[in-house]
Amino acid sequence: MAKHTKKSLQPINIKLYGSNESDFFRSIAELIQYAKRNLEKQVNTTMVVTYFEIGRRIIEKEQQGAKRAQYGRKILQGLSDYLTAQLGKGYSVDNLKLMRRFYVVYAARAIGESLITQFNPAVSWTHYLHLMRITNCEERSFYEIEIASNGWSFREFQRQYDSSLYERLALSRDKKKVRQLATKGHIINTPQDLFKDPYVLEFTGLPEKAEYTENDLEQRLIDHLQKFLLELGKGFAFMGRQIRFTYEDESFFVDLVFYNRLLKCFVLIDLKIGKLKHQDIGQMQMYVNYYDRKVKLPDENPTIGIVLCRDKKDAMVEMMLPEKNRRIFAGKYKTVLPSKDELKRLLEE
């Protein structure tokens, strides 16, 4: 008896069809993909709201017990056994405790509003498992907003948290801007909003104090361009490396050139592996002037320059730059993750 084998799907060469048909095929595929993404978001929101509601009911049930701690343990174990028997894995005592904790952390903001509107579909349960461990409410709110607005996967969020993004942004802002981080996330309105100090480049794999060249650092950044763009922040597009321009028969090379779509301007980055020198600031000023006068279009905003170095003296940088400087920045970079405790202490000071 002949065996029936399942036909493998063969890719279709869309070029065999006319442009009208090709556009039609793509539109249907995009419609299906859009529906799938929406379905995933709906499933995620339903799961998060359900876990929140389970946490609420556990808390209310526990509060009915005379000896709360002992009664709570008994209730959780019994509920875990029942749900596991009825529904399978996923309802261990530890998981139920997480749902209870989830309710405790987010209960205050849910008062008087629909639960569905309280939890952003882009923030998954996996995100919330980490978010609810953040004790600083403003920091937690900041990361939740950024996850939703940037579409960060859990790994991307984990990296931003581990690199102390909130503390690094907060250190370069006044109290009003820090509060804005907690309520609106990272808003890019001015060149200063782009800037971080320090920049964390742990993905390069370079040791903090080892000898390496500027070319080594530049190559590692290019090798990990996607991660570097994530570190730079919102709206960055890579334009090129070692971009050459000639002025009065002399050639100059800008290490890295980006364009920021939010500010509508070029962003030039120069890499220095040692201490920042006054010549480095002067060189960046010349690069910025050249781009403003020869490269940028009339409807684009003034160019921004960032000198990234391993060490700098803030007093020298302040003296070198104009008092109302808004376009040239000197920032440190680190090739290992900074200490969150140290940054938090600086922020509290």
N, C-alpha and C positions, 0 to 999 in steps of 0.2 A: 504494500500500500504506500502510495507516494506521500511524503511528508510535506505539509504546508509550512513554509517558512515566512516569517514576517518581512514584508518589503521594507528595505531601508529607505529613508527619505532622501531624495536627491535635491541638491540645491538648484534653484531655477535661475537661469540667466535672464535677468530683467531687461537686458539690452536687446533681447529678441523682440520686445514689444515696443510699441510707439510711446512717445512721451506722455500722452494722455493716459494710457493704460498704466504706465510705470508710476505716474503720480497717484493714480487711483489705488494701486496696490499698496504703495507706501502709506497713503492716508488710512487705509483699513488696518494695516499693521500698527500704525501709531495709535489708532483708536483702541485697539485691543490692549496694547502696552499701557496706555493711560488708564484703562479700566482695571487692569491688573494692579497697577500702583495704588489706585484708589481703594481697591478691595483690600490690599495689604494694610493700608492705613486704617480702614474701618475695623479690620480684625484686630489690629494693634490697640486701637482706642478702646474697643469693647473689652479686650483682655485687661488692660490697665484699669478701666473703670470697675470691672468685676473684682479684681484683686483689692481695689480700694474699698469696695462695698463689703467684701469678705473681712477685711481688716476691721471695718467699723462694727460689723456684727460680732466679731470675736471680742472686741473691747467691751461692747455693751453686755455681752453674756458674762464675761469675766467679772464685771462690776456688780453682778448680782450675787456673787459668791461671798460667803461669810469670811473665809480665809482666802483672800484674793490670790496670793502667789500659788498656794497649793492647788486651789480650785482651777486656776488658769492652766497649770501644767496638765491637770487631769482632762480638762476640756480639749486642749490642743491635741493631746495624744488620742483621745477618743475620736475627735473629728478627723484626724489624720488616718486612723485605721478605717473609719467608715468611708471616706472619700477614696482612699486607695482601693478598697474592695469594690466600690461602685464604679470608679472612673479610671483606675490605673495609676501609674506613676505621676509624680509632680506635686504631691500634696503631703510631703513629709512635714514633721513638726518644725524643722528649720525653715521650710518654705512658708508655712503658715505664720511663723514669727515675723518673716520679712513682710508679709502682707499686713500684719498688725502694725509693724513699724512704719510702713508706707502710709497707713491711715494717720498715725500719730504725727508724722512729719508734715503731711499736706492737709490735715483736717481744717486748720484755721482759715486757709484761703478758700476753701470749698463752701463756706457758709453762705447761704442765700443765693447760690448760683448753680446752674446745671452742671453736673459732673462731666458731661460730654464736652462742654466748652472749657472746662478747667484744664484738660490734659491735651496737649498738642499731639496730633497724629504722628508727627515726625519724631517724637521722643518715645522710644520703645521701653518696654519693661526692663530690658537689660540696662539701658541708660539710667532708668530710675533706681535700679539697685545700687548704682554708684552714687547718683545724685543725693539720695537720702542719707548717705554717710557724711556729707559735707555739712558741718555744724553751723557755718556762717550762712545765714539766710540770704544775704545779699550776693555772696559768691555763688550759692546754689542757684539762685534766680538767674544770674548772669549766664552760667553754663547752660541752663535749660533754654534760655532764649537763643543762645548761639547754636546749640544743637539743632533747633528748629529752623532758624534762618539760614544756616549754612548746609543743612543736610548732612551733618557729621555722622559717620558710622560710629559704632562704639569705640573702635580702635582709634579713630581720629580724635574723638572726645577724650579718651584715656590719655593720649599723647599730649593734648593741650592742657589737661589737668595736671599731669605729671610735670610738665614744663612750667607750671605756675603762671599760666597766661593771665589769669585775673589779677594776681598780685603785681605782675610786671606792667600791666596796663594801668593799674591803680596808682603805682608809684610815680608815674609821670603825669598825674592829674590832680587837680584840686578836689576838695570834698564834694563840690557840686557835681563834678564830672564822675567821681566815683559812684555817687548815688545814681547817676544816669546809667552807669554800667549795669547796675542791679535792676533797673526798671525797663531799660530799652536795649540792653546789650551793647556791643561795640559799634557805635555809629561813626561813620566816616564823613565828616563835613569839612575838616581843615587838614593841612599837611601834618600838624601836630598829632592828629588822631591816628595817623598811620604808624607813628613811631613807638618802638618798644626799647627798653633798656634794662636788662640785656636781651639780645637775641639768642635763642637756644638752638644750637646746631648739632645736637647729639647724634642725629642720624648720619652724620658724615663718618662716624667711627674714629675720628681723630682724637688722640689723647689730649688732655687739657694743657699739659706743659711740655709736650714732646716737640722736637724740631721738625717742622715741615715748611714747605714754601707756600707763597701765595698762590702759585699755580696748582699745588696740591689741593688747597682749600677750594679754589674755584672749580676744579675738576670734580671734587666730591659733591659740591653743590649742584653742578650740572647733572651728575649721575643720579642725584636724588631730587630732581627738580620739583616733582610733585609735592614732596615733603617740605621743600624750601618755600614753595608758594603757599602752603598751608601755614607755615611759620610767619611769612610776611603779612598775611591777613587777607582781607576782602578786596576783590576787584583787580588783582594783579594779573597781568598777562606778560609772558616772557617775550622780549624782542630780540635779544642776542647777547653774545659774549664777545669781549675784546673788540668792541665796535670802534672802528678807526675813523678819525676825522683829521683833516690837515688844515693848519692855520699858519700863514706866513712861512710856507715851505717846511714846516715842522709837523710831524705826525704824532698824534696822541691816541691812546687806547683806553676806552672806558671798560672796566672789568665786566660789569653786568648792567644791561639796560632792560627796564621793565616799563610797562604802561599801566597806569591805574585808571580803570574805566569809571570809577565813582568820582574821582577828582578831575578826570579828563586831563591828565598830565603825564609827562615822562618822569620816571623815577630812576636815577642813576645810582649805582652802588659801587663803591671802591673798597677793595679788601686790603687790610693791613694786618700782618701777623704779629707785629710788635707793638710798641707804645705809639700812641698817636703823636705826630709832630705838627708844628704849625704849618709846615709846607704841605701837609696832606689836606688841611682845610683850604689853603690857598688854591691847590690843584683842583679840588672839587668845585670851588667857586668859579674857576675858569671853565670847567666842564659845563656847569649849569648855565653860565652866561652864553656859551657857544650854542647850546641846545635852544635856549630862549630866542637867540637872535638868528640862528641859521636853520633850525630843524622844526621847531614847533609851528603849528598852524595858527593863524590869527584867532580862531575861536577856541583854541586850547589854553589851558591855564599854565602859569609859570612852572618850570621844571623844579623837581625836588631832588636834592642830593643827599645821600647817606654814606658816611664813611664808617665801615665796620672794622673795628680793631680789637685786639686782645686786651689792651690796657689803655686807659685814657685818664687825664686829669680834668675834672669838670671845670676847675677854675680857669685853666688855659683855654678850654673850648669856649667858655663864656666870654673871655677877654677877646678871643679871635673873631667872634661873630658879632654882627650888629645887635644892638639892644633889642630891637623888635624883629629879630630873625624869625622867619616862619618857613624857610625853604631849605636850609642846610642843617643836617643833624650828624652828630658823632655818637655812635653807640658801641657798646662792648658786645662781644659775642662770647658764648661759652660752648664748649664741645662736650660738656657733661651736664646732666640735669642739675639745676640749682637746688639748694636746700629750701623746701617750702617753709620750714620753720624760720629760717633766716629772713626770707622775704616778708613773711608775715610780721616779724618783729620790726623790720624797717617800715612797714606800712602802718603799724600801730604807733610808731614814733612820729 
